[in-house]
Amino acid sequence: SFYRVLGVIATLALFVYAVLLFAIVKLIPVTLTLPGIAGLILTLGVAADANIVIYERIKEEVRAGRSIPAAISAGYSKALRTIVDANVVTLGVAFILFMLATAGVKGFAFTLLLGTLTSLFTAVLATSAVLGTLARSRLLARPSALGIGRRHVAWRFDFMGRSKLFFSMSGVIIAAGAIAISTLGINFGIDFQAGTRITTPLERPASVQQVRDTLAPLGYADAKIQQVRDPELGANVVQISTPRLAPAALERVRERLDQRFGVRRADFSVNSIGPTFGKQVAETALIAILASLALISVYIAARFQPKFAVPVLIALVHDILITAGVYAITDREVTTATVAALLTILGYSLYDTIIVFDRIRENMPRMPRATFAQIANRSMSEVLTRSLATSLSTLLPITALYFFGGETLKDFAFALMVGVVSGIYSSIFIATPVLVEWKERESLFRRRRELWLAEYGQVPAFFDADLAPAATHTAASGAPSTARRRGGAAPAGAAAAGGAEHSPGAVATATAVEPETSRPQPADPPLASPAADAEREKRARRRRERKRKHGRPR
């Protein structure tokens, strides 16, 4: 209902994505484990996010006055850069994990590679072909078909003005987690400790819960039980992992399973597990993650700016610390599947942060008189709707896993839920404020802030061209300047009203705003009267109306 016709197209694209990915998994073939499922969940979020990024761009272009066919073309061209940036990093991380990691982490990386490539095909090519075909049809004849109302509700929350509050909240959570880890410790599972793993075929079909209920009287209700595929053993094969069992205890387990489901003694396989397996998985995953972080830093420094890389790494560390702290507080068991969940969390947080930073990079040349905090506030307001929509679409399948999956899937889904929420929070409230704190120290943005303070005594949370100090034009271009006001000194009442409306401490509200165009300010505009500005804006509005009606200006 939010995107109307675009939402129907996105649903069809996701269906095509699911069919293609299922066909690839069957053709290779790929044996899905919990880490593999984690990779698929991440790619599902990536596929949904690619469509949302494109549709939000199209809606912005329509609000800016473009016709629907022109808005689709321009929206795709702008969204494609963002999608490529985010997916190149995701593919690079997945490749490094696949080459360096072992065991389940390699399965996670492989499914992530397959899913990301498939989502690129469906989101960029398939959706583009469908929209291009329907662009001039009656289905998309009106903006309402795209979910665009007559009034656009825009976010007006001062993200940067509240940054200290967000930092404090994260600090409290991380401190609580650190105390829990130091006092309670982390509950490592059998993969990281010594234990026993039983693999046996059952003569009669049984679910995981039925096997768990059978072993509960023996005291093994919390054992890790999963169904495995092994054609050599048969159709109904289960794998049971418990702490190290004595021979007598193993015999009782076999007898209990034989009474309920039927077990042949020759097929009852027992293996002793040492802690080296889990340590090897963790060590290789750590090496792969460090290599991935190095790749991320190099790419972001080259594609954006070197200073953009550090906040991304801080946000990733923030997510790992919060997830580890929550695990310690809730006494959840850490297994190799948890390692895969952490990798999923890192991938989601990274993808979300790059989407936000891409919009900041785009708005920087468009706002040559704004402070970096104002640029960040506007960028966050523009992408917040997309972040909320993507987060909801990602959390839905994870929530289904948590409530309807078995015990093993429930622990796995819990880690994903904590990590996704933390990733959303860090990309918006941690990474961007850290970047702002650093960039505001640069001489250019420091000069702009000084001009605002000299003019009004404070810096408004959101940039307003009518209130901007005139001297910031020259400060933005780097030429010598003299502080002067446009059109003479501003009345004291107007300055006070503007400061009240745009003050950094303004309460967050969603206000209705008129459609506006985002275009770069001229390098050194002449001083003009308000009447001349209004006349130019009126002529521009008439040209846009003629173009919308006739397809070209007269």
C-alpha positions as CSV (number, residue, x, y, z in Angstrom):
1,S,0.0,0.0,0.0
2,F,3.0,2.4,0.6
3,Y,4.3,2.2,-3.0
4,R,1.1,1.1,-4.8
5,V,1.9,-0.1,-8.3
6,L,5.7,0.0,-7.5
7,G,5.0,-2.3,-4.6
8,V,3.3,-4.8,-6.8
9,I,6.3,-4.7,-9.2
10,A,8.7,-5.1,-6.3
11,T,6.8,-8.2,-5.0
12,L,7.0,-9.8,-8.5
13,A,10.7,-9.0,-8.6
14,L,11.2,-10.6,-5.2
15,F,9.3,-13.7,-6.4
16,V,11.5,-13.9,-9.5
17,Y,14.5,-13.5,-7.2
18,A,13.4,-16.4,-5.0
19,V,12.7,-18.7,-8.0
20,L,16.1,-17.9,-9.6
21,L,18.0,-18.4,-6.3
22,F,16.2,-21.7,-5.6
23,A,17.0,-22.9,-9.1
24,I,20.7,-22.0,-8.7
25,V,20.8,-23.7,-5.3
26,K,19.4,-26.9,-6.8
27,L,21.6,-26.8,-9.9
28,I,24.9,-26.4,-8.1
29,P,23.8,-28.1,-5.7
30,V,24.1,-26.2,-2.4
31,T,23.5,-27.9,1.0
32,L,21.8,-25.2,3.2
33,T,23.0,-25.0,6.8
34,L,22.3,-22.3,9.4
35,P,25.1,-20.1,8.1
36,G,23.8,-20.6,4.6
37,I,20.3,-19.5,5.7
38,A,21.9,-16.5,7.3
39,G,23.4,-15.5,4.0
40,L,20.0,-15.9,2.3
41,I,18.3,-13.7,4.9
42,L,20.9,-11.0,4.3
43,T,20.5,-11.2,0.5
44,L,16.7,-11.0,0.9
45,G,17.2,-7.7,2.8
46,V,19.6,-6.5,0.1
47,A,17.1,-7.4,-2.7
48,A,14.2,-5.6,-1.0
49,D,16.5,-2.6,-0.2
50,A,17.6,-2.2,-3.8
51,N,13.9,-1.9,-4.9
52,I,13.2,0.6,-2.0
53,V,16.2,2.8,-2.9
54,I,15.0,2.9,-6.5
55,Y,11.4,3.7,-5.7
56,E,12.3,6.4,-3.2
57,R,14.5,8.1,-5.8
58,I,11.7,7.9,-8.4
59,K,9.2,9.5,-5.9
60,E,11.7,12.3,-5.2
61,E,12.1,13.1,-8.9
62,V,8.3,13.2,-9.3
63,R,8.0,15.6,-6.4
64,A,10.7,17.8,-8.0
65,G,8.4,18.4,-11.0
66,R,9.5,15.7,-13.5
67,S,7.1,13.7,-15.6
68,I,6.7,10.1,-14.5
69,P,8.8,8.6,-17.5
70,A,11.5,11.2,-16.8
71,A,11.4,10.5,-13.1
72,I,11.8,6.8,-13.6
73,S,14.8,7.3,-15.8
74,A,16.5,9.9,-13.5
75,G,15.6,7.9,-10.4
76,Y,17.2,4.7,-11.8
77,S,20.4,6.5,-12.8
78,K,20.8,8.1,-9.3
79,A,19.8,4.9,-7.4
80,L,22.1,2.8,-9.5
81,R,25.2,4.5,-8.1
82,T,24.1,3.9,-4.6
83,I,23.2,0.3,-5.2
84,V,26.5,-0.4,-7.0
85,D,28.5,1.1,-4.1
86,A,26.7,-1.0,-1.5
87,N,26.8,-4.2,-3.4
88,V,30.4,-4.0,-4.5
89,V,31.5,-3.9,-0.8
90,T,29.1,-6.8,0.0
91,L,30.5,-8.9,-2.8
92,G,34.1,-8.1,-1.9
93,V,33.5,-9.1,1.8
94,A,31.7,-12.3,0.7
95,F,34.6,-13.2,-1.6
96,I,37.2,-12.7,1.1
97,L,35.2,-14.7,3.6
98,F,34.8,-17.5,1.1
99,M,38.5,-17.6,0.3
100,L,39.9,-17.4,3.9
101,A,37.2,-18.8,6.2
102,T,36.3,-22.5,6.8
103,A,33.3,-24.6,7.7
104,G,30.0,-22.8,8.0
105,V,31.4,-19.3,7.4
106,K,32.4,-20.5,3.9
107,G,28.7,-21.6,3.4
108,F,27.5,-18.2,4.5
109,A,29.9,-16.4,2.1
110,F,28.9,-18.6,-0.8
111,T,25.1,-18.1,-0.4
112,L,25.8,-14.3,0.1
113,L,27.6,-14.2,-3.2
114,L,24.9,-16.1,-5.1
115,G,22.1,-14.0,-3.5
116,T,23.7,-10.6,-4.0
117,L,24.4,-11.3,-7.7
118,T,20.8,-12.6,-8.2
119,S,19.3,-9.6,-6.4
120,L,21.4,-7.2,-8.6
121,F,19.9,-8.9,-11.7
122,T,16.3,-8.8,-10.5
123,A,16.4,-5.3,-8.9
124,V,18.4,-3.5,-11.6
125,L,17.5,-5.3,-14.8
126,A,14.2,-7.0,-14.3
127,T,12.5,-4.2,-12.4
128,S,13.9,-1.6,-14.8
129,A,12.5,-3.5,-17.8
130,V,9.0,-3.7,-16.2
131,L,9.0,0.0,-15.2
132,G,10.3,1.1,-18.6
133,T,7.4,-0.8,-20.3
134,L,4.8,0.7,-17.9
135,A,6.2,4.2,-17.8
136,R,3.8,5.7,-20.3
137,S,0.9,3.4,-19.6
138,R,-2.3,4.3,-17.7
139,L,-1.2,2.3,-14.7
140,L,1.5,5.0,-14.0
141,A,-0.4,8.0,-15.4
142,R,-0.8,9.7,-12.0
143,P,1.7,10.3,-9.1
144,S,-0.8,8.6,-6.8
145,A,-0.1,5.3,-8.5
146,L,3.5,5.6,-7.1
147,G,2.2,6.3,-3.6
148,I,2.8,10.0,-3.9
149,G,0.1,12.2,-2.2
150,R,-0.6,15.8,-2.6
151,R,1.2,16.6,0.6
152,H,4.6,15.2,1.3
153,V,5.4,14.4,5.0
154,A,9.1,15.1,5.6
155,W,11.1,14.2,8.7
156,R,12.4,17.2,10.7
157,F,14.4,15.5,13.5
158,D,17.6,17.1,14.6
159,F,19.8,13.9,14.4
160,M,23.1,15.7,14.9
161,G,21.8,17.9,17.7
162,R,20.8,14.8,19.7
163,S,24.1,12.9,18.9
164,K,25.3,13.1,22.5
165,L,22.2,11.4,23.7
166,F,22.7,8.6,21.2
167,F,26.3,8.2,22.2
168,S,25.3,8.0,25.8
169,M,22.7,5.4,25.1
170,S,25.2,3.2,23.3
171,G,27.7,3.7,26.0
172,V,25.3,2.6,28.7
173,I,24.4,-0.6,26.7
174,I,28.0,-1.4,25.9
175,A,29.0,-0.8,29.6
176,A,26.2,-3.1,30.8
177,G,27.3,-5.8,28.3
178,A,31.0,-5.4,29.4
179,I,30.0,-5.9,33.0
180,A,27.9,-9.0,32.1
181,I,30.8,-10.5,30.1
182,S,33.3,-9.9,32.9
183,T,31.0,-11.3,35.7
184,L,28.8,-13.9,34.0
185,G,31.0,-14.7,31.0
186,I,29.9,-15.9,27.6
187,N,28.0,-19.2,27.3
188,F,30.1,-21.0,24.7
189,G,28.3,-24.0,23.1
190,I,29.6,-27.5,22.2
191,D,31.4,-26.1,19.1
192,F,33.8,-24.3,21.4
193,Q,34.0,-26.8,24.2
194,A,34.4,-30.6,24.5
195,G,31.3,-32.7,23.8
196,T,29.7,-35.6,22.0
197,R,28.0,-35.6,18.6
198,I,25.6,-38.4,17.7
199,T,24.5,-39.1,14.1
200,T,21.9,-41.8,13.5
201,P,19.1,-42.7,11.0
202,L,15.6,-43.3,12.3
203,E,13.4,-46.0,10.9
204,R,10.3,-43.9,11.5
205,P,10.0,-40.2,10.6
206,A,10.4,-37.7,13.5
207,S,10.6,-34.0,13.9
208,V,13.3,-32.2,15.9
209,Q,10.8,-31.4,18.7
210,Q,9.8,-35.1,18.9
211,V,13.4,-36.2,19.3
212,R,13.9,-33.5,22.0
213,D,10.8,-34.6,23.9
214,T,12.2,-38.2,23.8
215,L,15.5,-37.2,25.3
216,A,14.1,-34.8,27.9
217,P,13.6,-37.4,30.6
218,L,17.3,-38.2,30.3
219,G,18.2,-34.6,31.0
220,Y,19.1,-33.7,27.4
221,A,16.2,-31.3,26.6
222,D,18.7,-28.5,25.8
223,A,20.8,-30.7,23.4
224,K,21.4,-29.2,19.9
225,I,19.3,-31.4,17.5
226,Q,19.0,-30.9,13.8
227,Q,17.9,-33.0,10.8
228,V,20.7,-33.6,8.3
229,R,20.7,-34.9,4.7
230,D,22.8,-38.0,4.2
231,P,21.6,-40.3,1.3
232,E,23.9,-43.0,2.4
233,L,22.2,-43.3,5.8
234,G,18.6,-42.8,4.7
235,A,15.8,-40.2,4.7
236,N,15.4,-39.6,8.4
237,V,18.8,-38.7,9.8
238,V,19.2,-36.6,13.0
239,Q,22.3,-35.2,14.6
240,I,22.4,-34.7,18.3
241,S,25.1,-32.6,20.1
242,T,25.5,-32.7,23.9
243,P,28.2,-32.2,26.5
244,R,30.6,-35.2,26.7
245,L,28.7,-38.4,27.5
246,A,30.0,-41.6,29.2
247,P,29.5,-44.9,27.4
248,A,26.6,-45.8,29.7
249,A,24.8,-42.5,29.0
250,L,25.3,-43.1,25.2
251,E,23.7,-46.5,25.5
252,R,20.7,-45.0,27.3
253,V,20.3,-42.4,24.6
254,R,20.4,-45.1,21.9
255,E,17.8,-47.3,23.7
256,R,15.5,-44.4,24.2
257,L,15.6,-43.5,20.5
258,D,15.2,-47.1,19.5
259,Q,12.1,-47.6,21.6
260,R,10.4,-44.5,20.1
261,F,11.6,-44.3,16.5
262,G,13.7,-47.4,15.8
263,V,17.5,-47.3,15.6
264,R,19.9,-49.9,14.2
265,R,23.0,-50.3,16.4
266,A,25.3,-50.4,13.3
267,D,24.1,-47.0,12.2
268,F,24.4,-45.3,15.6
269,S,27.5,-43.1,15.1
270,V,29.2,-41.3,17.9
271,N,32.0,-38.7,17.6
272,S,33.9,-36.9,20.4
273,I,34.3,-33.1,19.7
274,G,37.2,-31.1,21.0
275,P,37.2,-27.3,21.5
276,T,39.7,-27.0,18.6
277,F,36.9,-27.1,16.0
278,G,35.1,-24.0,17.3
279,K,38.4,-22.2,17.8
280,Q,39.4,-22.9,14.3
281,V,36.1,-21.5,12.9
282,A,36.4,-18.4,15.1
283,E,40.1,-17.8,14.2
284,T,39.5,-18.1,10.5
285,A,36.4,-16.0,10.7
286,L,38.4,-13.3,12.6
287,I,41.1,-13.3,10.0
288,A,38.5,-13.0,7.2
289,I,36.7,-10.2,9.0
290,L,39.9,-8.2,9.5
291,A,40.8,-8.6,5.8
292,S,37.2,-7.6,4.9
293,L,37.5,-4.4,7.1
294,A,40.7,-3.6,5.3
295,L,39.0,-3.9,1.9
296,I,36.1,-1.8,3.2
297,S,38.4,0.9,4.3
298,V,40.3,1.1,1.0
299,Y,37.1,1.1,-1.1
300,I,35.3,3.8,1.0
301,A,38.4,6.0,1.1
302,A,38.7,5.8,-2.7
303,R,35.0,6.0,-3.5
304,F,34.0,8.6,-0.9
305,Q,36.7,10.2,1.3
306,P,39.2,8.7,3.7
307,K,37.4,10.2,6.6
308,F,34.2,8.3,5.7
309,A,35.9,5.0,6.4
310,V,36.5,5.4,10.1
311,P,32.9,5.9,11.1
312,V,31.9,2.8,9.2
313,L,34.4,0.7,11.2
314,I,33.3,2.3,14.5
315,A,29.7,1.4,13.7
316,L,30.7,-2.2,12.9
317,V,32.6,-2.6,16.2
318,H,29.6,-1.0,18.0
319,D,27.3,-3.6,16.6
320,I,29.6,-6.5,17.6
321,L,30.0,-5.2,21.2
322,I,26.3,-4.7,21.7
323,T,25.4,-8.2,20.3
324,A,28.1,-9.8,22.5
325,G,26.8,-7.9,25.5
326,V,23.2,-8.9,24.9
327,Y,24.3,-12.5,24.6
328,A,26.1,-12.3,27.9
329,I,23.1,-10.6,29.7
330,T,20.6,-13.2,28.4
331,D,23.0,-16.2,28.8
332,R,22.4,-17.3,25.2
333,E,24.6,-20.1,23.9
334,V,27.3,-19.1,21.4
335,T,27.8,-21.6,18.5
336,T,29.3,-21.5,15.1
337,A,25.9,-20.4,13.8
338,T,26.2,-17.4,16.1
339,V,29.4,-16.5,14.2
340,A,27.4,-16.6,10.9
341,A,24.8,-14.4,12.5
342,L,27.5,-11.9,13.5
343,L,28.7,-11.8,9.9
344,T,25.1,-11.2,8.8
345,I,24.9,-8.3,11.2
346,L,28.1,-6.8,9.9
347,G,26.9,-7.1,6.3
348,Y,23.6,-5.5,7.0
349,S,25.1,-2.6,9.1
350,L,27.7,-2.0,6.4
351,Y,25.1,-1.9,3.6
352,D,22.8,0.5,5.5
353,T,25.7,2.8,6.4
354,I,26.9,3.1,2.9
355,I,23.4,4.0,1.7
356,V,23.3,6.9,4.2
357,F,26.9,8.1,3.4
358,D,26.1,8.0,-0.4
359,R,23.3,10.5,0.2
360,I,25.5,12.8,2.3
361,R,28.1,12.7,-0.5
362,E,25.5,13.6,-3.0
363,N,24.1,16.6,-1.0
364,M,27.5,18.1,-0.2
365,P,27.9,19.9,-3.6
366,R,24.2,20.8,-3.6
367,M,24.5,22.7,-0.3
368,P,27.6,24.9,-0.7
369,R,26.6,27.3,2.2
370,A,25.5,24.7,4.7
371,T,27.4,23.3,7.7
372,F,28.2,19.6,7.6
373,A,25.7,19.0,10.4
374,Q,22.9,20.6,8.3
375,I,24.0,18.4,5.3
376,A,23.8,15.3,7.4
377,N,20.4,16.3,8.9
378,R,18.9,16.7,5.5
379,S,20.5,13.5,4.2
380,M,19.2,11.5,7.2
381,S,15.7,13.0,6.7
382,E,15.7,11.9,3.1
383,V,16.8,8.3,3.7
384,L,15.0,7.6,7.0
385,T,11.8,6.4,5.3
386,R,13.9,4.0,3.2
387,S,15.7,2.7,6.3
388,L,12.5,2.0,8.1
389,A,10.9,0.2,5.2
390,T,14.0,-1.9,4.6
391,S,14.4,-2.8,8.3
392,L,10.8,-3.9,8.5
393,S,11.1,-6.1,5.4
394,T,14.3,-7.7,6.8
395,L,12.9,-8.2,10.3
396,L,9.7,-10.0,9.1
397,P,11.4,-13.2,8.0
398,I,13.8,-13.1,11.1
399,T,10.8,-12.7,13.4
400,A,9.1,-15.7,11.7
401,L,12.2,-17.8,12.3
402,Y,12.3,-16.7,16.0
403,F,8.6,-17.6,16.7
404,F,8.0,-20.5,14.4
405,G,11.5,-22.1,14.2
406,G,12.9,-24.8,16.5
407,E,15.2,-24.2,19.4
408,T,18.3,-24.0,17.3
409,L,16.7,-21.6,14.8
410,K,15.4,-19.5,17.7
411,D,18.8,-18.8,19.1
412,F,20.1,-18.0,15.6
413,A,17.1,-15.7,14.9
414,F,17.7,-13.9,18.2
415,A,21.2,-13.0,17.3
416,L,19.9,-11.7,13.9
417,M,17.2,-9.6,15.5
418,V,19.6,-8.0,18.0
419,G,22.1,-7.3,15.2
420,V,19.7,-5.9,12.7
421,V,18.2,-3.5,15.2
422,S,21.7,-2.5,16.3
423,G,22.8,-2.1,12.7
424,I,19.9,0.2,12.0
425,Y,20.7,2.2,15.1
426,S,24.4,2.5,14.4
427,S,24.1,3.5,10.7
428,I,21.8,6.4,11.6
429,F,22.7,7.5,15.2
430,I,26.4,6.4,15.5
431,A,28.2,6.4,12.1
432,T,26.8,9.7,10.8
433,P,27.2,11.7,14.0
434,V,30.8,10.5,14.3
435,L,31.4,11.6,10.7
436,V,29.9,15.0,11.5
437,E,32.0,15.5,14.6
438,W,35.1,14.9,12.4
439,K,34.2,16.9,9.3
440,E,33.0,19.9,11.3
441,R,36.6,20.4,12.4
442,E,37.7,21.1,8.8
443,S,38.5,24.7,8.1
444,L,35.7,25.0,5.4
445,F,32.9,23.8,7.6
446,R,34.3,25.5,10.7
447,R,34.2,28.8,8.7
448,R,30.6,28.2,7.7
449,R,29.6,27.5,11.3
450,E,31.3,30.7,12.4
451,L,29.4,32.7,9.9
452,W,26.1,31.3,11.1
453,L,27.0,32.1,14.7
454,A,28.0,35.6,13.8
455,E,24.8,36.2,11.9
456,Y,22.2,34.6,14.2
457,G,24.0,33.5,17.3
458,Q,23.2,29.8,16.6
459,V,23.3,27.3,13.8
460,P,19.8,26.0,12.7
461,A,19.4,22.3,12.5
462,F,18.2,22.4,8.9
463,F,19.6,24.6,6.1
464,D,17.4,27.4,4.8
465,A,18.7,29.4,1.8
466,D,16.7,32.5,2.8
467,L,18.4,32.6,6.2
468,A,21.9,31.6,5.1
469,P,24.6,34.2,5.7
470,A,25.6,35.7,2.3
471,A,29.3,35.5,3.1
472,T,29.1,31.7,3.1
473,H,29.0,31.9,-0.7
474,T,32.5,33.0,-0.8
475,A,33.6,30.7,2.0
476,A,32.2,27.8,0.1
477,S,34.2,28.7,-3.0
478,G,37.4,29.3,-1.1
479,A,37.9,32.9,-2.2
480,P,38.5,35.8,0.2
481,S,35.2,37.2,1.5
482,T,33.7,40.0,3.6
483,A,30.8,39.1,5.9
484,R,27.7,40.8,4.5
485,R,24.0,40.2,4.6
486,R,21.9,39.6,1.6
487,G,19.7,42.6,0.9
488,G,20.9,44.5,4.0
489,A,20.6,43.7,7.7
490,A,17.9,41.2,8.6
491,P,15.2,42.5,10.9
492,A,15.7,41.3,14.5
493,G,12.2,39.8,14.6
494,A,12.8,37.8,11.4
495,A,16.1,36.5,12.8
496,A,14.5,35.5,16.0
497,A,11.7,33.7,14.2
498,G,14.1,31.9,11.9
499,G,16.2,30.8,14.9
500,A,13.1,29.5,16.7
501,E,11.9,27.6,13.7
502,H,15.3,26.0,12.9
503,S,17.0,25.9,16.3
504,P,19.3,22.9,16.8
505,G,17.2,21.7,19.8
506,A,13.9,21.7,17.9
507,V,11.5,18.9,18.8
508,A,11.3,16.1,16.2
509,T,8.2,16.4,14.1
510,A,6.9,15.2,10.8
511,T,5.7,18.3,8.9
512,A,4.0,18.7,5.6
513,V,6.2,20.5,3.1
514,E,5.7,21.5,-0.4
515,P,7.7,19.8,-3.2
516,E,11.0,21.5,-3.9
517,T,13.9,21.0,-6.3
518,S,17.4,20.3,-5.1
519,R,19.9,22.1,-7.3
520,P,23.3,23.5,-6.6
521,Q,23.5,27.1,-5.5
522,P,25.3,29.5,-7.9
523,A,29.0,30.2,-7.1
524,D,28.6,33.9,-6.5
525,P,25.0,35.2,-7.1
526,P,24.3,38.9,-7.3
527,L,22.4,40.6,-4.6
528,A,18.8,40.6,-5.6
529,S,15.5,41.8,-4.2
530,P,12.9,39.4,-2.9
531,A,10.5,40.5,-5.6
532,A,13.0,39.4,-8.3
533,D,13.6,36.1,-6.6
534,A,9.8,35.5,-6.5
535,E,9.4,36.3,-10.1
536,R,12.2,33.9,-11.2
537,E,10.6,31.2,-9.1
538,K,7.2,31.9,-10.6
539,R,8.7,31.6,-14.2
540,A,10.4,28.3,-13.2
541,R,7.2,26.9,-11.8
542,R,5.3,27.8,-15.0
543,R,8.0,26.0,-17.1
544,R,7.7,22.9,-15.0
545,E,3.9,22.9,-15.4
546,R,4.2,23.2,-19.2
547,K,6.7,20.4,-19.3
548,R,4.5,18.2,-17.2
549,K,1.5,18.8,-19.5
550,H,3.1,18.9,-22.9
551,G,6.4,17.0,-22.4
552,R,8.5,20.0,-23.4
553,P,8.7,23.7,-22.7
554,R,7.2,26.1,-25.2
